[in-house]
Amino acid sequence: MRVVAVEQILNRSGGAPVAPGEAPVTIAIKNFLAAIESDDSLFAMTEPMSGPAVEQSFAAQVYAGEIVLEFRQAELGRQRSLHFLLLEKLVELLKEAGSQESLEATLCLTSQVPQDSNQKTHALWIRLAAKGDSPEKAALRWGLGLAHLQQALLFTSRHLRLHLAQAGS
């Protein structure tokens, strides 16, 4: 998978929404959400998944969606260094997953100050895009890319737990 880490979100997806009946995509999303909500994950969705949506390009159909994650524990969400470790590990794992020609993940750390607090929290914005000769192929590749992302996030959760345990002892 081609992986790009950017300093700021360039533009949000705005393609036509995909018909909800596409089985491979629906199953991939349900599996991803279940994994993120499981005890194995350190993460939570900060906003509903955006997309996936079909986007037009010159040579291929592109299927893209956005995910915004934060740490479940608020105190972890304020540790910028932990987010950089998260980014580093995800880039390493995702580069090994899938085809660089057909899958791309764009990662960005975002910051915000919640209204009920004066402490800055961080989140991870991810845009997953897949190319295909047809919308069906792009959708299938996007579902496979989401499965790769799911596995990378769960592995990274275990990695970060070890890191936190070692730092605490």
C-alpha positions as CSV (number, residue, x, y, z in Angstrom):
1,M,0.0,0.0,0.0
2,R,1.2,3.5,-0.7
3,V,1.3,5.4,2.5
4,V,1.6,9.2,2.8
5,A,1.8,11.1,6.1
6,V,0.8,14.8,5.7
7,E,1.0,17.8,8.1
8,Q,-2.6,18.9,7.4
9,I,-5.7,17.5,5.8
10,L,-5.7,18.7,2.2
11,N,-9.4,18.2,1.3
12,R,-12.1,16.0,2.6
13,S,-13.8,13.3,0.5
14,G,-16.9,14.5,-1.2
15,G,-17.7,11.9,-3.9
16,A,-21.1,10.3,-4.5
17,P,-22.0,8.0,-1.6
18,V,-21.9,4.3,-2.4
19,A,-25.1,2.2,-2.5
20,P,-25.4,0.6,1.0
21,G,-26.1,-2.8,-0.4
22,E,-22.6,-3.5,-1.6
23,A,-21.9,-6.7,0.4
24,P,-18.0,-6.7,0.4
25,V,-17.9,-3.1,1.5
26,T,-20.6,-3.5,4.1
27,I,-19.0,-6.5,5.6
28,A,-15.5,-4.8,5.7
29,I,-17.0,-1.8,7.4
30,K,-18.9,-3.9,10.0
31,N,-15.7,-5.9,10.7
32,F,-13.6,-2.8,11.0
33,L,-16.0,-1.1,13.4
34,A,-16.3,-4.3,15.6
35,A,-12.5,-4.5,15.8
36,I,-12.1,-0.8,16.7
37,E,-14.7,-1.2,19.4
38,S,-13.2,-4.4,20.8
39,D,-11.0,-4.7,23.9
40,D,-8.0,-5.4,21.7
41,S,-8.1,-1.8,20.4
42,L,-6.9,1.3,22.1
43,F,-8.9,3.5,19.7
44,A,-12.3,4.9,19.3
45,M,-14.0,6.6,16.3
46,T,-14.3,10.4,16.9
47,E,-16.8,10.8,14.1
48,P,-18.7,8.5,11.8
49,M,-16.8,7.0,8.9
50,S,-17.0,9.3,5.9
51,G,-17.8,7.4,2.8
52,P,-16.7,5.3,1.2
53,A,-17.5,7.1,-2.0
54,V,-16.8,6.7,-5.7
55,E,-14.5,9.4,-7.2
56,Q,-13.7,9.8,-10.9
57,S,-10.1,9.9,-12.2
58,F,-8.6,9.8,-15.6
59,A,-7.6,6.1,-15.9
60,A,-9.5,4.4,-13.1
61,Q,-12.4,4.4,-10.7
62,V,-11.4,5.5,-7.2
63,Y,-13.2,4.4,-4.1
64,A,-12.3,6.4,-0.9
65,G,-13.4,6.8,2.6
66,E,-12.2,8.7,5.7
67,I,-11.7,7.5,9.3
68,V,-10.9,9.7,12.4
69,L,-9.6,7.8,15.4
70,E,-8.6,8.9,18.9
71,F,-7.3,7.0,21.9
72,R,-10.1,5.8,24.2
73,Q,-8.3,7.0,27.3
74,A,-8.3,10.8,27.3
75,E,-4.8,11.1,28.9
76,L,-3.3,9.1,26.0
77,G,-5.0,11.5,23.6
78,R,-3.0,14.4,25.0
79,Q,0.4,12.7,24.5
80,R,1.7,13.9,21.1
81,S,4.7,11.7,21.3
82,L,2.5,8.6,21.5
83,H,0.7,9.8,18.4
84,F,4.0,10.0,16.6
85,L,4.8,6.5,17.6
86,L,1.4,5.4,16.4
87,L,2.0,7.1,13.0
88,E,5.4,5.6,12.7
89,K,4.2,2.1,13.4
90,L,1.2,2.4,11.1
91,V,3.3,3.7,8.2
92,E,5.7,0.8,8.7
93,L,2.9,-1.8,8.7
94,L,0.7,-0.4,5.9
95,K,3.6,-0.1,3.5
96,E,3.9,-3.9,3.6
97,A,0.2,-4.4,3.0
98,G,-1.5,-4.6,-0.4
99,S,-0.5,-3.2,-3.8
100,Q,1.1,0.3,-4.0
101,E,-0.6,0.7,-7.4
102,S,-4.1,0.2,-6.2
103,L,-4.2,1.2,-2.5
104,E,-3.3,4.4,-0.8
105,A,-3.5,5.5,2.8
106,T,-3.1,9.2,3.8
107,L,-2.4,9.8,7.5
108,C,-2.6,13.1,9.4
109,L,-2.4,14.0,13.0
110,T,-5.0,16.6,14.0
111,S,-5.3,18.6,17.1
112,Q,-8.3,20.2,18.8
113,V,-9.2,21.8,22.1
114,P,-12.5,20.4,23.4
115,Q,-15.1,22.9,24.6
116,D,-15.2,21.3,28.1
117,S,-11.4,21.4,28.5
118,N,-8.4,23.6,28.0
119,Q,-6.1,20.7,27.1
120,K,-5.3,20.0,23.5
121,T,-6.2,16.4,22.3
122,H,-4.9,14.7,19.2
123,A,-6.6,12.4,16.7
124,L,-5.5,10.4,13.7
125,W,-7.3,11.2,10.3
126,I,-7.0,8.4,7.7
127,R,-8.1,8.6,4.1
128,L,-8.1,5.1,2.5
129,A,-8.4,5.1,-1.3
130,A,-8.5,2.2,-3.8
131,K,-8.2,2.2,-7.6
132,G,-9.8,-0.2,-10.0
133,D,-10.8,-0.7,-13.6
134,S,-14.4,-0.7,-12.5
135,P,-16.3,0.6,-9.5
136,E,-16.8,-3.0,-8.4
137,K,-13.0,-3.7,-8.4
138,A,-12.3,-0.4,-6.7
139,A,-14.9,-1.3,-4.0
140,L,-13.4,-4.8,-3.5
141,R,-9.9,-3.4,-3.2
142,W,-11.1,-0.7,-0.7
143,G,-12.6,-3.5,1.5
144,L,-9.4,-5.4,1.4
145,G,-7.5,-2.2,2.2
146,L,-9.8,-1.6,5.2
147,A,-9.0,-5.1,6.4
148,H,-5.3,-4.3,6.2
149,L,-5.9,-1.1,8.1
150,Q,-7.8,-3.0,10.8
151,Q,-5.0,-5.5,11.3
152,A,-2.4,-2.7,11.4
153,L,-4.4,-0.8,14.0
154,L,-4.9,-3.9,16.2
155,F,-1.2,-4.8,16.0
156,T,-0.3,-1.2,16.8
157,S,-2.6,-1.3,19.8
158,R,-0.6,-4.3,21.1
159,H,2.7,-2.5,20.3
160,L,1.7,0.7,22.1
161,R,0.4,-1.3,25.2
162,L,3.9,-2.8,25.4
163,H,5.5,0.6,25.1
164,L,3.3,2.1,27.8
165,A,3.9,-0.9,30.1
166,Q,7.7,-0.5,29.6
167,A,7.6,3.2,30.1
168,G,5.5,2.8,33.3
169,S,7.9,0.3,34.9
